[in-house]
Amino acid sequence: MASVLLTNEGLERIKTELERIKSLDINHCAICLGTEKQDISSLSMQDAKKGFYQKRILYLEDIIATSKIIDT
């Protein structure tokens, strides 16, 4: 991925989102997947959400790794 130009504020927002997803959303999906007596559509929806969050984490980590801070 090419370098991403960010302000300090933009970088902090991305870091905040990444931490939120890592701490809350993935844990919530894991709990939902572990709950008994769910129907197939509910399980597939939870699995799709978990996949989305896992891809989002990789995307945000890549942005942080390749970002260049600009002065405003």
C-alpha positions as CSV (number, residue, x, y, z in Angstrom):
1,M,0.0,0.0,0.0
2,A,1.2,3.5,-0.8
3,S,1.9,6.0,2.0
4,V,-1.2,7.5,3.5
5,L,-1.0,11.2,4.5
6,L,-2.6,11.9,7.9
7,T,-2.8,14.6,10.4
8,N,-2.0,13.7,14.1
9,E,-5.7,13.9,14.8
10,G,-6.5,11.5,11.9
11,L,-3.9,9.0,13.1
12,E,-5.3,9.1,16.6
13,R,-8.8,8.5,15.3
14,I,-7.6,5.4,13.4
15,K,-5.7,4.1,16.4
16,T,-8.8,4.6,18.6
17,E,-11.0,2.7,16.1
18,L,-8.4,-0.1,15.9
19,E,-8.3,-0.5,19.7
20,R,-12.1,-0.4,19.9
21,I,-12.5,-3.1,17.4
22,K,-9.8,-5.2,19.0
23,S,-11.2,-4.9,22.5
24,L,-15.0,-4.9,22.0
25,D,-16.2,-6.0,18.7
26,I,-14.1,-9.2,18.2
27,N,-14.8,-10.3,21.8
28,H,-18.5,-9.7,21.3
29,C,-18.6,-11.8,18.1
30,A,-16.7,-14.6,19.8
31,I,-19.2,-14.6,22.7
32,C,-22.1,-14.6,20.2
33,L,-20.6,-17.5,18.3
34,G,-20.2,-19.4,21.5
35,T,-23.8,-19.0,22.6
36,E,-25.8,-22.2,22.3
37,K,-29.2,-22.6,20.5
38,Q,-28.7,-20.1,17.8
39,D,-30.2,-20.6,14.4
40,I,-28.0,-21.0,11.2
41,S,-28.8,-17.5,9.9
42,S,-27.8,-15.9,13.2
43,L,-24.5,-17.9,13.3
44,S,-23.7,-17.0,9.7
45,M,-24.4,-13.3,10.4
46,Q,-22.1,-13.4,13.4
47,D,-19.4,-15.1,11.4
48,A,-19.7,-12.5,8.7
49,K,-19.3,-9.7,11.2
50,K,-16.2,-11.4,12.7
51,G,-14.7,-11.7,9.3
52,F,-15.4,-8.0,8.6
53,Y,-13.7,-6.9,11.8
54,Q,-10.7,-9.1,11.2
55,K,-10.2,-7.5,7.7
56,R,-10.8,-4.1,9.1
57,I,-8.1,-4.6,11.7
58,L,-5.6,-5.6,9.0
59,Y,-6.6,-2.6,6.9
60,L,-6.2,-0.1,9.8
61,E,-2.9,-1.6,10.9
62,D,-1.6,-1.2,7.3
63,I,-2.7,2.5,7.3
64,I,-0.9,3.1,10.6
65,A,2.2,1.3,9.4
66,T,2.4,3.3,6.1
67,S,1.1,6.7,7.3
68,K,3.1,9.9,7.0
69,I,2.1,12.7,9.4
70,I,1.6,16.1,7.8
71,D,1.6,19.4,9.7
72,T,-1.6,21.5,9.5
